[in-house]
Amino acid sequence: MAKPRRRALKKKAGPTLLDLIPKNRRVLAVLDKHGVSFCAGCFLTFSSSLEKVAAYHAVPDHEKFIAELLKAAKKR
């Protein structure tokens, strides 16, 4: 029996937490404010789109959460 072919991974839309956190540590405060927590080994949260992070952590206002993350990442 032939092995099933693996599907190619789809390219993620938009930034991930791995993109935002190094830009500005204020991103961490936004995560805390919205109840998004993670352990040091929680790669899923770090490597997911911001929409999926909000869904995984049951953030009530996805749009506000994402807007605040992006704003925090831009501040210097």
N, C-alpha and C positions, 0 to 999 in steps of 0.2 A: 504494500500500500504506500502510495506517495505521501510524503510529508506535506501538510498544508503550508501554503506560502504565507509569510508574515506580511502584514500590511505596513506600509511606510508610515512613520510617525508624521502627524500633521503639524505644520509650523504653527506655533503659538501666536495669537494676536496680542499685541501690546506687551508692556513690560512685565517682568516677574519681580517678586521681592528680592531675588538675587540681583536684579538690576538696580533697584531703588535703595536698598539699605546702604551700600557703599557710598552713595551720593550724599546722604545726609542722615545722621543718626536720629533726627526728629521723626523719621519714619517709624522707629521703634515705639515712640510715644503714641503715635496714631494707632498702631496695632494694639497696644495696651488699652487705649481708650475704647476701642471697639470690641474688646474681649477676644482678640486673636492671640492665642498663645501657642507655643511650640517648644519641643525639646530640642536639644542640640542635634539630634539625629533625624529631625522631621523634614526630610528632603522634599517630601510631597508639597508641603506648604511653600517652601522657598522656591521651588521650580515651577509652580503653577501660575496660570494667569491670575490677575487680580480678581477677576470675576469668580473664578473657582475658589480662591482663598476665602472670599466673602461667603460663598456657599458652604464650603467645608466647615467654617466656623460659625455659621448661622448668624452672620452680621445682618441686623434688621434693615439697614439702609445702605444697600450696595453702592448706589451712586455717590452718596456723601462720603462713604468710606474710601472709595477709589479717588475721588476728587481731593480729599485730605491727604492721602498717601502721595499723590502726584505733586501737590503743593509743597508738602514737607520735603520731598526729594529735591525740589528746585531751590529751596532756601539755602543760603550760604552763610 
